[in-house]
């Protein structure tokens, strides 16, 4: 059940992956991006590449622009991890921030990024991600689902991809880069909360909720 947010959780962790393809049942992540925010401000980020154990589909490569040759070169230069080490590192970041009470923020993050992580964890490491990370209890904020709560698809037929939401809310797009999209997801959420709060205060002037950030500090699209 998705809800409409009027306040910002104290700790947010933007999470995104770029992948070899779109089938969560058999594809792999080629990069992971994380961007942590505290009280609405960025405090830490991490991005790393992975050399996958299967080819990158032409469609996926057109989207993120990363080739197998590039990843192989990065791996040989120790700038990319193996699939098992990438999974271990990604789960380690998620575990650390969940222990801090973070909410995980992304676009379609539950059904794509986390689900692919879960399936890869099982097939590569022969381990159940539920045991190590308690995925079923992950506090996840999907900015696409949140936007549908703010304005239903029946009320508006506008597109709800991350790129479209960046344009709609005036946020600099992530450019189909795992780190950039992790940041963009959090900033879209911050902009959504700012709009929700402003609309609620306008309709109920007696309500005054102090936001934990200055909405005017958000980067504009193209900045």
JOQUI-V298834 format. One record per residue. N is the residue number from 1. RES is the residue in one letter. SS is DSSP state (alpha for helix, beta for strand, coil for the rest). OMEGA is omega as a letter, one per 20 degrees, with the letter a starting at -180 (NA if undefined). Layout:
# JOQUI-V298834
N&RES&SS&OMEGA + N&RES&SS&OMEGA
This chain:
# JOQUI-V298834
1&X&coil&a + 2&X&coil&a + 3&X&coil&r + 4&X&coil&a + 5&X&coil&r + 6&X&coil&r + 7&X&coil&a + 8&X&coil&r + 9&X&coil&a + 10&X&coil&a + 11&X&beta&r + 12&X&beta&r + 13&X&beta&r + 14&X&beta&a + 15&X&beta&r + 16&X&beta&r + 17&X&beta&r + 18&X&beta&a + 19&X&beta&r + 20&X&coil&a + 21&X&coil&a + 22&X&coil&a + 23&X&coil&a + 24&X&coil&a + 25&X&coil&a + 26&X&coil&a + 27&X&coil&a + 28&X&coil&r + 29&X&beta&r + 30&X&beta&r + 31&X&beta&r + 32&X&beta&r + 33&X&beta&r + 34&X&beta&r + 35&X&beta&a + 36&X&beta&r + 37&X&beta&r + 38&X&beta&a + 39&X&coil&r + 40&X&coil&a + 41&X&beta&a + 42&X&beta&a + 43&X&beta&a + 44&X&beta&r + 45&X&beta&r + 46&X&beta&r + 47&X&beta&r + 48&X&beta&r + 49&X&beta&r + 50&X&beta&r + 51&X&coil&a + 52&X&coil&r + 53&X&coil&r + 54&X&coil&a + 55&X&coil&r + 56&X&coil&r + 57&X&coil&r + 58&X&alpha&a + 59&X&alpha&r + 60&X&alpha&r + 61&X&alpha&r + 62&X&alpha&a + 63&X&alpha&a + 64&X&alpha&r + 65&X&coil&a + 66&X&coil&a + 67&X&coil&r + 68&X&alpha&r + 69&X&alpha&r + 70&X&alpha&a + 71&X&alpha&r + 72&X&alpha&r + 73&X&alpha&r + 74&X&alpha&r + 75&X&alpha&r + 76&X&alpha&r + 77&X&coil&a + 78&X&coil&r + 79&X&coil&r + 80&X&beta&a + 81&X&beta&r + 82&X&coil&r + 83&X&alpha&r + 84&X&alpha&a + 85&X&alpha&r + 86&X&alpha&r + 87&X&alpha&a + 88&X&alpha&a + 89&X&alpha&a + 90&X&alpha&r + 91&X&alpha&r + 92&X&alpha&r + 93&X&alpha&a + 94&X&alpha&a + 95&X&alpha&a + 96&X&alpha&a + 97&X&alpha&r + 98&X&alpha&r + 99&X&alpha&r + 100&X&coil&r + 101&X&coil&a + 102&X&coil&r + 103&X&beta&a + 104&X&beta&a + 105&X&beta&r + 106&X&beta&r + 107&X&coil&a + 108&X&coil&a + 109&X&alpha&a + 110&X&alpha&a + 111&X&alpha&r + 112&X&alpha&a + 113&X&alpha&a + 114&X&alpha&r + 115&X&alpha&r + 116&X&alpha&r + 117&X&alpha&a + 118&X&alpha&a + 119&X&alpha&r + 120&X&alpha&r + 121&X&alpha&a + 122&X&alpha&a + 123&X&alpha&a + 124&X&alpha&a + 125&X&alpha&a + 126&X&coil&r + 127&X&coil&r + 128&X&coil&a + 129&X&alpha&r + 130&X&alpha&a + 131&X&alpha&a + 132&X&alpha&a + 133&X&alpha&a + 134&X&coil&a + 135&X&alpha&a + 136&X&alpha&a + 137&X&alpha&a + 138&X&coil&r + 139&X&coil&a + 140&X&beta&r + 141&X&beta&r + 142&X&beta&a + 143&X&alpha&r + 144&X&alpha&r + 145&X&alpha&r + 146&X&alpha&r + 147&X&alpha&r + 148&X&alpha&r + 149&X&alpha&r + 150&X&alpha&a + 151&X&coil&a + 152&X&coil&r + 153&X&coil&r + 154&X&coil&a + 155&X&coil&a + 156&X&coil&r + 157&X&coil&a + 158&X&coil&a + 159&X&coil&a + 160&X&coil&r + 161&X&coil&r + 162&X&alpha&r + 163&X&alpha&r + 164&X&alpha&r + 165&X&alpha&r + 166&X&alpha&r + 167&X&alpha&a + 168&X&alpha&a + 169&X&alpha&r + 170&X&coil&a + 171&X&coil&r + 172&X&coil&a + 173&X&coil&a + 174&X&coil&r + 175&X&coil&a + 176&X&coil&r + 177&X&coil&a + 178&X&alpha&a + 179&X&alpha&r + 180&X&alpha&a + 181&X&alpha&r + 182&X&alpha&r + 183&X&alpha&a + 184&X&alpha&r + 185&X&alpha&r + 186&X&alpha&a + 187&X&alpha&r + 188&X&alpha&r + 189&X&alpha&r + 190&X&alpha&r + 191&X&alpha&r + 192&X&alpha&a + 193&X&alpha&r + 194&X&alpha&r + 195&X&alpha&r + 196&X&alpha&a + 197&X&alpha&a + 198&X&alpha&r + 199&X&alpha&r + 200&X&alpha&r + 201&X&alpha&r + 202&X&alpha&a + 203&X&alpha&r + 204&X&coil&a + 205&X&coil&a + 206&X&coil&r + 207&X&coil&r + 208&X&coil&r + 209&X&coil&a + 210&X&coil&r + 211&X&coil&a + 212&X&coil&r + 213&X&coil&r + 214&X&coil&a + 215&X&alpha&a + 216&X&alpha&a + 217&X&alpha&a + 218&X&coil&r + 219&X&coil&r + 220&X&coil&r + 221&X&coil&r + 222&X&coil&a + 223&X&coil&NA
